[in-house]
Amino acid sequence: MSKSLNLIRTIRNKIRSNIKFWIWLISGTELHSGEHFTILYAGNRLSKNYIVNLVFGDEYDEIELGMKWLKNNFRIAKLAKQKIQDCSMMILEVNERLHNLIKRKKDFYIPLRVRGEVDIPLTVSNSSVKSDMIKIRKNNLTLEVTTEKSQFDKFYHDMYLPYMRYRHGNRLLALGYNELMRHWESGTCELLLIKKDNEHIAGQVILFEENSPRLLTLGIKDGNSCYLKYGAGAACYYLASSYLAKRGYTSLHLGGSRAFLKDGVLQFKKRRGLRLISKSKEGFLVKPLSPSPGLKGFFLRNPFICTHRGRLHAAIFVEDDEVYSCDESLDDLCKNYYLNGLSKVNIYPLEVNGSNPKRGVSSAFSDKITMRSVDHMHAPASR
């Protein structure tokens, strides 16, 4: 037994000693609390930009600290304390293996992306689908399917890239042309184009995989938001699902989405029946360092999907009065944030008053809610 334990420790130290992080210190006004907040981020620039936008919006200051090794007993958190005293949160971009080695009880591991599918054809009784259909009919949007390379090139440069820049700005993580072309040349893709008055205004590449078709990339002509108002984005989903259902498919893979529950893309898919089926192997390891109003504000403003013992859970943080002021509050939280495929909805009240927190939850959600403590996150009064 001792030999096995020593081998495990040796492997663990070997992994820890070979991990390298690019590190930033970022500070600004946290959007929920309105208080100054500083975080340490270790990972890649694009994911850092996404997190920074969630926390601070467009106004923040950052210090690039360069590349650092995580080895032996070195703790990146000490670097933050050496540089600035009020750093109260650290985020490491790591894979599952490393996260399991360095995660503490009070840390959270948020997948970079979660993946899901919907049953097709989409259910017309769904209010979001009804709204889609009204826009599609009102604006006379139609579908055209092609495998012509010239159309693919136009889609990539005139729709996909402009739309990615419009949606993500400095958080752009677009598929490269060569990567997408490899799928296209394999003969496993089709391009679905949305037409309005004989003009192509949007498109969607579908990748035909072994289990079900997958929506690979979506684009809007010139990244023009006016086309979205016409329902071009919704048409890409609804018309694609109808087209594929007629070909005999019963489910459609919608690709990946950010694991933050207020994310617009994730909410759009949720309203159309998204069912989570997998997650990325990489994620954000969120490590609270010390209580602060900004730390509390970050968790209140950004509910997310995290992993717990290999399963996907929702983590929702609330003020005490949100949970106990009315019987419907917890039920509403579940309706807003629960997705098929989640094992639990974990509610974290930031204060505890001893009341029964499940008294107003309907039977539809009573077995899915768990109340959890966040004593380590209680913030001192604002100065």
Number of C-alpha atoms within 10 A of each C-alpha: 6 7 8 9 10 11 12 12 12 12 12 16 15 13 16 19 15 11 13 14 18 17 24 21 20 20 21 21 18 25 19 18 18 13 17 17 25 28 26 26 30 26 19 14 14 14 20 21 19 17 15 22 16 16 28 22 15 11 13 17 12 14 12 11 16 10 12 15 15 15 16 13 9 13 11 19 16 10 15 24 14 9 12 13 9 17 24 22 22 21 23 22 24 22 17 18 12 16 19 13 12 13 14 13 7 14 16 22 25 27 27 23 18 22 19 24 25 20 17 20 20 22 15 14 8 13 12 17 20 14 13 22 19 12 18 21 12 11 16 12 23 18 17 12 15 14 16 11 13 9 12 23 14 12 28 25 15 18 24 26 25 19 23 20 16 16 13 14 13 14 18 16 13 13 15 10 12 9 9 16 16 12 17 20 11 8 11 14 23 18 23 23 28 26 19 17 10 9 11 19 26 30 28 27 28 24 20 18 11 7 10 15 22 20 22 19 21 23 26 30 25 19 21 16 15 12 16 16 12 19 22 30 21 22 27 24 20 21 23 24 23 14 16 18 17 11 9 10 17 16 19 26 24 21 15 20 21 20 21 24 22 16 15 12 13 20 17 14 20 22 14 21 20 22 19 20 14 16 22 15 13 18 25 25 28 19 21 21 21 14 18 24 22 26 27 22 21 20 19 18 18 17 20 22 29 25 19 14 7 8 14 22 23 28 24 23 24 20 14 14 13 15 25 19 9 11 16 16 18 24 20 14 17 23 12 14 19 21 25 13 15 18 17 21 24 20 23 22 23 22 16 13 10 6 9 9 19 19 14 17 20 15 9 10 16 16 12 17 21 15 13 14 14 15 14 12 19 15 16 10 7 9 5
